[in-house]
C-alpha cells in the first residue's frame, strides 16, 4: 500500500463587511488555489464566524471544481479524447 498526503490551507481575511478566503491544495505534483468571498448585509448582526464559514465554503467549493477541471485535463492528455465527468 502506498499512502500520499495532501493538505489544504485556508486563509481568511476580513475587511469591513466582507470576508475573503483563499484555499490552497498542496500535493506532490504542485498546488491549486481558489478563493471565495462572503459579504454581510449591513442590516445583519456582525457574526464573524458566519462570514468565515461562508467564504471558506465558497473557496473550498471553487477548489474542488478546479481539481475536477485538472482531472479532466489529465485524463484527456492521456486518452486524447474528450472527457465529461458527472459533477
C-alpha positions as a Python dict, from the first residue, in 0.01 Angstrom:
ca = {
    (1, 'X'): (0, 0, 0),
    (2, 'X'): (124, 347, -87),
    (3, 'X'): (-1, 642, 113),
    (4, 'X'): (15, 1002, -2),
    (5, 'X'): (-66, 1312, 196),
    (6, 'X'): (-233, 1619, 53),
    (7, 'X'): (-304, 1923, 264),
    (8, 'X'): (-529, 2224, 227),
    (9, 'X'): (-464, 2561, 387),
    (10, 'X'): (-746, 2812, 418),
    (11, 'X'): (-651, 3176, 473),
    (12, 'X'): (-920, 3420, 587),
    (13, 'X'): (-915, 3797, 585),
    (14, 'X'): (-1186, 4040, 681),
    (15, 'X'): (-1237, 4399, 574),
    (16, 'X'): (-1547, 4588, 684),
    (17, 'X'): (-1846, 4375, 576),
    (18, 'X'): (-1651, 4134, 351),
    (19, 'X'): (-1464, 3816, 433),
    (20, 'X'): (-1226, 3669, 177),
    (21, 'X'): (-1092, 3313, 185),
    (22, 'X'): (-813, 3154, -14),
    (23, 'X'): (-797, 2773, -21),
    (24, 'X'): (-466, 2623, -129),
    (25, 'X'): (-423, 2250, -202),
    (26, 'X'): (-68, 2117, -172),
    (27, 'X'): (25, 1792, -349),
    (28, 'X'): (350, 1634, -460),
    (29, 'X'): (262, 1746, -814),
    (30, 'X'): (210, 2108, -715),
    (31, 'X'): (-51, 2347, -589),
    (32, 'X'): (-405, 2455, -675),
    (33, 'X'): (-560, 2771, -537),
    (34, 'X'): (-913, 2909, -534),
    (35, 'X'): (-1091, 3184, -348),
    (36, 'X'): (-1430, 3274, -209),
    (37, 'X'): (-1596, 3579, -62),
    (38, 'X'): (-1880, 3646, 180),
    (39, 'X'): (-2048, 3983, 224),
    (40, 'X'): (-2251, 4070, 529),
    (41, 'X'): (-2573, 4256, 474),
    (42, 'X'): (-2545, 4583, 670),
    (43, 'X'): (-2880, 4504, 834),
    (44, 'X'): (-2749, 4172, 974),
    (45, 'X'): (-2571, 4123, 1307),
    (46, 'X'): (-2193, 4111, 1291),
    (47, 'X'): (-2107, 3743, 1347),
    (48, 'X'): (-1757, 3692, 1201),
    (49, 'X'): (-1774, 3311, 1222),
    (50, 'X'): (-2058, 3306, 970),
    (51, 'X'): (-1861, 3512, 720),
    (52, 'X'): (-1557, 3288, 775),
    (53, 'X'): (-1763, 2974, 719),
    (54, 'X'): (-1933, 3103, 405),
    (55, 'X'): (-1615, 3241, 248),
    (56, 'X'): (-1425, 2920, 330),
    (57, 'X'): (-1706, 2703, 191),
    (58, 'X'): (-1707, 2901, -132),
    (59, 'X'): (-1328, 2881, -162),
    (60, 'X'): (-1327, 2506, -97),
    (61, 'X'): (-1610, 2453, -346),
    (62, 'X'): (-1418, 2650, -609),
    (63, 'X'): (-1107, 2447, -527),
    (64, 'X'): (-1299, 2121, -578),
    (65, 'X'): (-1413, 2244, -920),
    (66, 'X'): (-1056, 2341, -1013),
    (67, 'X'): (-939, 1995, -909),
    (68, 'X'): (-1209, 1833, -1125),
    (69, 'X'): (-1103, 2051, -1420),
    (70, 'X'): (-744, 1937, -1362),
    (71, 'X'): (-855, 1573, -1361),
    (72, 'X'): (-1040, 1622, -1690),
    (73, 'X'): (-732, 1779, -1848),
    (74, 'X'): (-508, 1500, -1719),
    (75, 'X'): (-741, 1225, -1849),
    (76, 'X'): (-775, 1396, -2186),
    (77, 'X'): (-397, 1428, -2203),
    (78, 'X'): (-361, 1051, -2162),
    (79, 'X'): (-659, 932, -2368),
    (80, 'X'): (-661, 1209, -2634),
    (81, 'X'): (-1041, 1202, -2611),
    (82, 'X'): (-1292, 1447, -2462),
    (83, 'X'): (-1394, 1369, -2104),
    (84, 'X'): (-1714, 1470, -1929),
    (85, 'X'): (-1727, 1393, -1558),
    (86, 'X'): (-2054, 1392, -1369),
    (87, 'X'): (-2048, 1664, -1107),
}
